[in-house]
Structures are given as structure tokens and as C-alpha cells.
Amino acid sequence: MSDTWLLRTGILAAGVILMIAIIWFGRPKKTAQGRKLGKSGGGFGDRAEPTLADVMAASAAEDAVAQDELDLGGHGGDLGRRVEDSFDKIVSLFVAARAGQSFHGPDIVVAAEKTGLTFGHMNVFHRLIDRHPEQGPVFSVANIMKPGSFDMAQIQALETPALAFFLTLPAPVSALEAWDMMLPTAQRIAELLDGVLLDEERNALGRQRIQHIRDELRAYDRQREAPPLNRGDKW
């Protein structure tokens, strides 16, 4: 069983869990305002893959758990919270370490800072709108290892085989613009960390796939700009 196969399998499992986590934790809270996602069992040194039970248990405890605000560069844990309560599309990329290697916490933080990411909500990194952070994240960057966040108190010991980039639509900018912000950031972080850029199917991201994604997002933007059909109109 090769390291490459294990990495692809791990990223696939983590990707599913990540999507569930976005659904549960990405919504604005309607009751306990100001609370942040708490830690869920295990440290970042634990290389066990996340499970569905982990996410669901964390979700059930969401309103009962609070943690001290983590801070990086003066930004608090609420930055990057989505404004809208719903979304209809998720676009993801992965930056994976090369076979037999892993990314280290301090290097991830430096790469995030160099690419303009902000540490915030869900204890992950976000790309925010300049001078308008209240509009929510353009895209976010999570750890694929359990529990998906970055514990700054233990960042020196953190190791992970990959990072997950995801944008949820609608975003505070058009879908195509959000993609054109996420892709160069993922490419730059892959370069800084000497990693490999993968698409949502965990395949190497090539020009043809990039163009296909751009076409999909252009169509998404056109659909949202189209006026709603008035069924009372006569043709």
C-alpha cells in the first residue's frame, strides 16, 4: 500500500468531514452569540483521521463549549464567520505534502501571513475583503487532520499531510473573482511549502481542470445575475 494511496484516501475522508463541518459550524449562531468552535478531543500531534462521529459530537456540544480567543497578528476568532446562513456550492482545492513528508505548523503560519490570510473563525485561516472583513470570508484554509483547525498554542508541534482550501458560494465577491483569489493563493502556498496542488478529486490540478472550474463559476455568476422568472408574464 503506497504512501500516495494512503494520502489520497486520507484527503478524501477529510474532505467529506470538512464539508459537514462547514455546514454545521459555518452558520451564524442564532443563540449563544460570540462563541467559538471549541477543541474536540485529541491534539494536533494525533495523526488519526477525523470521523463523522467527531464532527457530530462537536456540533452537539457547540453551544456548551467556549474557548479563549486565539489571536494572530491582532485578529480575533470571529473574523471569517460567514454572513449568510446558507450556501449552494462549495469549491475546494488541496495542497498536499510530497510523499513521506508533512507540513509543519510554523511554516504554515509564515506561508499564511505571506499570502495575506487572516486567522479567525473556526480557528482556521481566511481571505477577507480589504477594509471590509465584516463581509465574511472569500475562502478559507483548514487543516485536513483532526479536528480540522489550527491550535496556535501547539503550533510548534503541528504536522499535517495537507491543507484544504474551500470557498462557499455565494461569497462576498463573485464566484469567478473568489476563484481567481483562491487559486493563486493555493499555488503560492504550495510553492512556499514545497507541496503539490490537487483538485477536489485529489488529482493534480492542470490547466484543463482550471479552465473547466472557471467555466462552471462563470455560469454560476450568470445564473445568479439573471432576473427571476415571472410566471405571470405573457409571451
N, C-alpha and C positions, 0 to 999 in steps of 0.2 A: 504494500500500500504506500504510494508515494506521498511526499510532503505536499506536492501540488494538489493532489486529490483531497488530502485532509484539509488544506486551506480553503479550497473551493467549497467543500461540504460545510466547513465551519462558517464561512461567509454567508452561504445560502441560509443556514439555520438562523444566524444572527440577523440577516436581512428581514426574515419573517417576523422575528421578535421585535425588531426595530420598528417595523410598520405598525404593529399592535401598540407599542409604546407611544408612538406618535399620536395614535387615535385617542388613547387614554389620557396621556399627560400633556398633549399639545393644546388642549382646550382651555380657554379662560375659566377659572374657577367661579362658581356661582354662589358658594357658601363661604368657606374659610379663605378669604382674600389674603394675599400676601404670602401664603405658604409656598414652600418649595418642595420639590421632589426629594424625599429622604433617601438615605442609603438603604439598600436592600441586601442583606446578608453577604458575607464574603468580601475579601479585599481585592484590590486590583492585581495582587500577586497571584490570585487564584485563576488558573487558566481554564477552568471548567466553562463550557459553553452555556449561554443563558437558555433558560427553558420557559415554556409558556406559563408554567406554574409560578415562576419568579415574577413575571410581569403582572399576572392576575393578582397575586398576593400583594404586590406593591400597590396596585391600583386600589384594592380594597382598603388598604391602610393609608391611602393618600391623605385623607382629611384628619387622620390621627397622628401623623408624623410631621415634624418640622425640624429643620436643622439650621445651625448658624449660617449666616450669609457668607458664601465664599466670594473672594474678591480677587480680580486680576486687573491690574492697571486702572484701578479706581472704578471698575464697573461691577454692579451688584448682580445677584442671582435672578432678578426678574427681567433683565434685558433679554430680548429674544423671544418673549412669550407671544404666541400668535394672537392677533386681534380678533380674527374671525373664528367662530365656533365650529365651522365646518370646512371641508375641503373636498375636492372631487378628483384630484390627480396627484400622484407622488412620482417624482423623477429622482433616481438615485444613481450614484457612482461610488466606486470603492477605490481607495488607494491601499494596495497590499504590499507588505514587505516581501522581499525576494525569498526564495526557498531557503529554509534553515536560518532565517534572520527574523528580527522583530523590530518594531519601533519603540523608542524609549521616551518616557514622559517629558523630560526636559527638552528633548529635540522637537517633540510635537508642539510644546508651548512656544518655542522660538519660531517654528515654522508658521504657527497660527498668527503670531504677532507680525511677522514679516509680510503676511498676506492680508493683513487688515481685519482679521477675525476678532470677535469680542466674546469673552467668556461670560455665560449668563444662564438663562432659564434651562432647567433640566440638567444643569452642570455640564453643558456641552458648549461648543463654540458656534457662533452665529455671524453671518454677514448682515450688517444692518445698513439702513439708508443713512447716508451722511446727513447730520444735523436733524434727522427725524427718526431716532431709534424707537420712538413710541409706535411707529407703524408696523413693528414686528420684523421677523427675520426674512431676508430674501432666500437664504438657505442656511442649513445647519450642518455641523460636523460632529459625529458621535464616535464613540469607541465601540467596536463590534464585540468586545469582551464584556462579560457580565460585570456590572449591571448596565453598561452602555454609556456611563458618564465618566467624567474625569475628576478624581478626588485630588484637589490641589494640596491637601495635607500629606498625601502619599505620592505626589507626582514623581519624586526622585526614583521610586521603586517601580513605577508603572512600566509594563511592557505589553505590547499588543501586536498581533499579526496584521491588523488592517484598521483603516478608518472608513467610516461610512459618511458620504455626502448625500444630503437629501434636500429637495425643495418641495414644499407642499403648495398646491395651487388651489385657489388663487393666491398670489403673492402680492406684496405691496408695490411691485412693478409688473410689467407684462411678463408672460411666461417666457418668451424668447429672450427678453432682457435679463431675466433671472438666470436663465441657462448660460447666457453669454458672460455672466458674472461668476457662476459656479465653475464652469469648465476651466477657465484659465487659473482659477484658484486651486482646483484639484491638480491640474498639471504642474503648477509651481510647487505645491506641497509634495507631489510625487518626486519632483526634481530635488527639492531640499532634503527629503528623507531617503533618497535613492530607492524609491518604491516603484510599483507598477500600477498604472491606471487601468481599472476594469469597469465594464458597463454593468447594468443591473442584472445581467445574466452571468456575471463573473467571467466574462471573456475580455480579452484585450480590446481596448476602445480604439477603433480605427476610424478613418475618415468617412467611410461609408455609413457606419453606425452614427457618427456625429451628425452627418447631414440628414439622416432619417429622423433623428431626435429633433433637430431644428425644424424639419418639415412638420412633424407632429405638433410641436409647440406653436408654430406659426398658424396652423389650422385651429388649434385651441384658442388662440387670441382672436382669430377672425370670428369664431363661433360666439365668443363672449361679447364681441362688439356688435354682432348682428342684433337688430331690434327684435323683440319678441313677436311672434306671430299672433295677429289679432284675428281670431276665428270669426269675428263678426264682419270682417271686410268682405266685400263682394268683388269678384274678379271679372 
